[in-house]
Amino acid sequence: MAVRGRQQPGRTGVFPADKPLRATVMLKPGDYVRGLYEELVNDMGISGAEVLREALTELHKREARRKARHSPKAALHNSEELPQTG
C-alpha cells in the first residue's frame, strides 16, 4: 500500500495544459481532515471543490514562502563552499 501523501511510482507528474485535471480525495468517516472539510464547507458557505481550491492556493503560498526563506541561505552557503576559479 502506498504511503499517503507521496507521489505514486510510475506517475509522470506531467499535466497536459489543454486537458482538465480531476483530483479525487477520499475522506472516510472518522478521518480527521473530513471534519475539517465539512466544517469549512458549512462555515464558509462554499462548495467542497472551492474549499479545496482555496486550500491549494494557501498551500502554494506557504511553500513559496518556505522556498524563498531557504533560497538565499542556500545560495550563500553554496557560494562559500565552491572555490573561486579564474
Backbone bond lengths (Angstrom), bond angles and torsions (degrees), N, CA, C in turn:
res aa  C-N    CA-C-N  psi(-1)  N-CA   C-N-CA  omega(-1)  CA-C   N-CA-C  phi
1 M - - - 1.454 - - 1.531 108.76 -
2 A 1.291 116.07 138.64 1.462 121.64 -178.33 1.527 110.93 -72.75
3 V 1.306 115.03 148.96 1.454 121.04 176.10 1.524 108.21 -74.77
4 R 1.321 116.05 131.93 1.461 120.10 -178.78 1.522 109.75 -63.41
5 G 1.324 115.43 133.34 1.455 120.73 177.03 1.519 114.21 94.98
6 R 1.302 118.08 -12.07 1.470 121.12 178.45 1.523 109.39 -94.52
7 Q 1.333 115.56 146.27 1.459 119.01 177.01 1.521 108.56 -69.88
8 Q 1.307 116.06 137.54 1.455 121.69 -178.21 1.523 110.63 -68.14
9 P 1.349 118.23 138.09 1.467 119.66 174.78 1.527 110.02 -59.73
10 G 1.301 116.04 141.15 1.453 120.41 -179.82 1.512 113.77 91.37
11 R 1.320 117.35 -10.61 1.468 119.96 176.53 1.518 107.54 -82.15
12 T 1.298 116.70 135.38 1.458 120.16 -172.92 1.516 113.21 -81.32
13 G 1.308 117.69 -29.46 1.463 119.62 -173.86 1.515 111.68 76.50
14 V 1.329 116.77 10.60 1.463 121.76 177.98 1.529 107.24 -97.24
15 F 1.319 115.33 125.87 1.455 120.46 -178.05 1.519 108.82 -117.83
16 P 1.335 118.16 109.71 1.464 120.61 -179.83 1.524 111.06 -58.15
17 A 1.310 116.25 127.87 1.463 121.61 -176.37 1.526 112.67 -67.72
18 D 1.323 117.33 -22.66 1.460 120.22 -175.89 1.525 113.54 -95.17
19 K 1.359 117.49 4.29 1.458 120.27 -178.00 1.527 110.23 -123.10
20 P 1.327 116.75 142.04 1.468 119.00 177.19 1.526 110.96 -69.59
21 L 1.313 115.78 152.88 1.459 121.66 176.48 1.523 108.99 -104.12
22 R 1.304 116.22 143.54 1.453 120.57 174.55 1.523 106.81 -121.00
23 A 1.317 116.26 114.05 1.457 121.55 177.08 1.520 108.03 -100.36
24 T 1.299 116.76 121.06 1.452 121.41 -179.51 1.519 108.87 -108.03
25 V 1.316 115.90 126.79 1.452 121.79 179.75 1.521 107.70 -123.53
26 M 1.322 115.63 121.70 1.452 120.41 178.54 1.524 108.00 -93.17
27 L 1.324 116.74 116.85 1.461 122.04 178.00 1.524 107.33 -113.80
28 K 1.313 115.37 100.37 1.462 121.06 -174.98 1.523 111.02 -81.62
29 P 1.335 116.47 154.13 1.472 119.10 174.84 1.529 109.81 -55.71
30 G 1.315 115.72 133.49 1.456 120.22 -179.18 1.515 114.27 94.64
31 D 1.345 118.02 -15.80 1.469 120.51 175.70 1.522 109.04 -66.92
32 Y 1.315 115.65 133.99 1.466 121.06 -179.63 1.533 111.12 -56.74
33 V 1.337 116.06 -45.37 1.463 119.13 -176.49 1.526 112.59 -70.15
34 R 1.316 117.22 -21.01 1.475 118.69 176.72 1.526 109.90 -63.47
35 G 1.308 116.54 -42.53 1.457 120.33 177.31 1.516 111.66 -61.64
36 L 1.332 116.33 -41.19 1.465 120.57 177.59 1.522 110.57 -62.43
37 Y 1.325 115.34 -44.81 1.463 121.91 179.60 1.529 110.83 -59.38
38 E 1.331 116.41 -50.66 1.457 120.62 -179.30 1.528 111.18 -61.10
39 E 1.321 116.25 -41.34 1.466 120.24 179.62 1.522 111.04 -62.65
40 L 1.332 116.89 -44.04 1.464 120.18 -179.71 1.526 111.85 -65.43
41 V 1.318 117.18 -42.69 1.470 120.65 178.52 1.524 109.91 -59.31
42 N 1.332 116.31 -46.49 1.470 120.05 -177.85 1.523 112.09 -70.84
43 D 1.336 117.63 -45.52 1.462 120.68 -176.26 1.525 112.72 -69.91
44 M 1.320 116.45 -37.77 1.453 120.10 -176.74 1.524 112.20 -86.09
45 G 1.325 117.00 -19.94 1.457 120.74 179.64 1.516 113.26 68.20
46 I 1.331 116.33 31.72 1.465 120.79 178.80 1.524 108.88 -123.74
47 S 1.313 116.10 168.94 1.460 120.38 -178.03 1.525 111.02 -70.13
48 G 1.308 115.34 160.02 1.457 120.65 176.56 1.514 111.82 -60.98
49 A 1.327 116.38 -36.99 1.469 120.14 178.34 1.524 110.68 -63.67
50 E 1.334 116.33 -38.93 1.462 119.56 179.71 1.529 110.97 -69.90
51 V 1.319 117.83 -35.42 1.474 121.15 174.22 1.521 109.41 -58.42
52 L 1.326 116.86 -45.39 1.471 120.59 -179.84 1.524 111.44 -67.03
53 R 1.328 118.01 -37.92 1.468 120.69 176.87 1.529 110.83 -61.16
54 E 1.337 115.89 -45.50 1.464 119.38 179.75 1.519 111.39 -66.45
55 A 1.329 116.75 -37.58 1.464 120.52 177.70 1.530 110.50 -63.22
56 L 1.321 117.29 -41.87 1.465 121.10 177.39 1.520 111.49 -62.60
57 T 1.329 115.88 -41.00 1.463 120.43 179.17 1.525 110.46 -62.31
58 E 1.323 117.13 -46.04 1.463 121.42 -179.68 1.523 111.29 -66.43
59 L 1.319 117.41 -39.69 1.470 121.07 178.06 1.522 110.53 -64.55
60 H 1.320 116.50 -38.90 1.459 120.73 178.14 1.529 110.58 -64.38
61 K 1.325 117.22 -43.35 1.468 121.12 177.53 1.522 110.74 -60.21
62 R 1.334 116.59 -43.69 1.467 121.12 -179.94 1.520 111.08 -62.93
63 E 1.312 117.05 -42.63 1.465 121.09 179.52 1.524 110.98 -66.92
64 A 1.331 117.58 -38.27 1.469 120.94 177.94 1.525 110.31 -64.03
65 R 1.338 117.01 -40.39 1.477 120.14 177.59 1.520 110.59 -64.91
66 R 1.345 117.11 -40.07 1.463 121.00 179.00 1.518 110.61 -62.86
67 K 1.314 116.80 -44.27 1.464 121.12 178.90 1.522 110.83 -63.25
68 A 1.327 116.75 -40.83 1.466 120.78 -179.48 1.523 111.09 -65.55
69 R 1.328 117.40 -37.51 1.465 120.76 178.39 1.515 111.44 -65.78
70 H 1.317 116.97 -40.50 1.465 121.18 -175.65 1.520 112.83 -84.93
71 S 1.306 117.07 -23.03 1.460 120.69 -176.80 1.528 113.41 -62.10
72 P 1.333 120.86 -51.54 1.477 119.66 179.93 1.522 112.33 -62.87
73 K 1.325 117.68 -37.51 1.457 121.50 178.99 1.522 110.56 -64.64
74 A 1.316 115.98 -43.40 1.458 120.24 -179.41 1.521 110.71 -66.37
75 A 1.321 117.51 -40.98 1.460 120.91 179.47 1.521 110.45 -64.84
76 L 1.322 117.98 -41.92 1.454 121.92 178.35 1.518 110.32 -65.15
77 H 1.316 116.69 -44.63 1.456 121.92 -179.35 1.529 111.10 -62.86
78 N 1.326 117.32 -43.73 1.460 121.26 -179.45 1.525 111.74 -67.26
79 S 1.316 118.05 -37.24 1.467 119.88 -179.05 1.525 111.16 -70.20
80 E 1.315 118.65 -27.68 1.454 121.80 177.02 1.504 112.06 -73.94
81 E 1.328 117.03 -32.49 1.469 121.16 -176.78 1.521 112.78 -80.34
82 L 1.315 117.67 -31.18 1.455 120.40 -174.87 1.529 110.54 -81.87
83 P 1.330 117.83 130.77 1.468 119.48 178.06 1.522 109.99 -71.83
84 Q 1.302 115.43 144.56 1.463 121.47 178.68 1.519 108.44 -82.49
85 T 1.313 116.10 132.38 1.473 120.70 177.24 1.521 108.43 -116.98
86 G 1.317 114.10 157.26 1.449 114.57 174.35 1.424 113.22 130.88
